[in-house]
Amino acid sequence: MTRVKEREDYRWVIVAGLFLCLVVSWGIIFNASSIFVTPIQADLQTTRSVMLLAMVFKGTASVFASVMAGPLMNRYGALRVMRLSSLLLIASFFSFGFIQTIPHYFIMISIQVAATTWCGFLPV
């Protein structure tokens, strides 16, 4: 009986942790990314339409990451996939400081979205 009570007390900690995981990954990547479009556009000296093409890459990467998530989580477990994708997400943020070309930008956007999908809403 005590063990069940401990699990009931602990479930809100799990909910809070998953909520923070979603806020950090999903919130930053999808909700706040629009404020960076103009500075990145100016830095890469490209047009607005090329920058909006990144949205196509985000959607495509999300679809492919979602398809890959099931087999990854079945084989390695959701917690391990979340941990590794969190590290991948951090590395992708760091690498944005070194982007020099549009294809590199598209690749990094795709990696970010895949990592967000794997550590964000799918495991939750």
Buried (B, 14 or more C-beta within 10 A) or exposed (E): EEEEEEEEEEEEEEEEEBEEBBEBBBEBBBEEBEEEBEEBBEEBEBEEEEBEBBEEBBEEBBEBBBEBBEEBBEEEEBEEBBEBBBEBBEEBBEBBEEBEEBEBBBBBBBBBBBBBBBBBBBBB
